[in-house]
């Protein structure tokens, strides 16, 4: 048997579906956590004098790193999951969509959005620029 036949049993297709659903939840929760941390740090920055700048900086930088690693890993898993699909799955609408998804663009957007939020917060807090 070829390797492509081994990965295309009904159990494999079911496993890919469950794995994709779990990684989708991981992606949503990671981005949600990043947004909540950013909202909290923005609120703290608006309080002004006496805020723990170093701790807030660690939260901003840490959440940026976490969101990027979490999101990139989830997207890589989605792509790998799609690459494992057999011909029958590849022919479905979802299969076709997953095979042409712009993973690089998604990663770039996550990096730019959360990076810009982080830089703006750090600038507001430390008056760097």
N, C-alpha and C positions, 0 to 999 in steps of 0.2 A: 504493500500500500504506500501511496505517496503521502508526504506530510500534509498536503492540502486536504486529502481525504480524511486524515486523522482528526483535523481541527474542524471538520464540517459535519459532525454528527448532530442529531437533534439536541443531545445534552450539551454539546459545545455551543450551539447557537443560544440555548437557554442561559448557559453560563455567561456568555458575552452580553446578553441583555441585562442580566442581574448585575454584572460587573459595571456595565455602563451606567446603570441607574445609581449604583452606589457612588461611583466616581462623580456623577453629576451632582449628587447631594454634597459630596466633599467640596466640590468647586463652589457651589452656592453658599455653603456654610463658611468657607474660607473668605470669600468676598464679603459676605455679611459681617463677619468678624472684623475684617479690615475697615469696613464702613463705620461700624459701631465705635471702634477704637479711634478712628479719625474724627468722628463727631464728638466723642468725649474729649479728645485732646484740643479740638477747636474751642469747645466750651471752656476748658481750663485756661487756654491762652487768652480768651476774652476777659477773664477775671483780672488780668493785669499783674500788678505788683505782688510779690510774695509767692508766686507759683513756683513749684519745683521744676525749674527749666531742664535740669539734667535728666530727671525722671521722665518728663514729657518727651524730651528728645529721644530717649531710649524707646519709649512706646511708639513714637512716630517711625523711627528707623526700623525697629523690630517688626512692627506690623507691615511695613513695606516689604521687608525681606520675606516674612511669612507668606504674605499674599502672593508675591511673585513665585516663590518655591511651590506653594500649594497649587496655584493656578497652572503653572507650567507643567508640573507633574501630572495633574489631572488631564490636561490637554494632550500630553504625550501618551498617556494611557488610552485616551479616546482614539487617537490615531493608530496606536498599536492594535487596539481592539478591532478597528475598521480594517487594518491590514490583514488580520487573521480571518476575515470573512471569506466564505466560499462563494462560488459563482452565483448560487441561488440568492444569497443575502446581498451580494453586490448589485444584483439586478433590481432590488427593491428601491423604493423612493428614498427611504432612510439610508440604505447602503450607498446609493449614488451621492446623496448629500454629504455623508461622512467622508467619502473618498475625495471629494473636491473642496472640503472645508478649508478655509484659509487660516490654518493653525498659527502660522507666523504672524499674521495680522492680529489675531486675537491676543497673542502673547505681547506684541508690541503695544496694543491698546491698554492692557492691564498695567504694563510697566509705565507707560506715559501717564495714565490717569492717576494711579496711586503715587507715582513719582512726583507729578506736579502738585498734588495735594500735600505731600510731605514737604517738598521744597517751599511751598507757600507758607505752610505752618512754621517751618523753621525760620524763614525770613521774618515773619511777623513776630516771632518770639525773640530771636537773637539780633534782629536788625542788621543782617549780614550785608545786604545790597543797598 
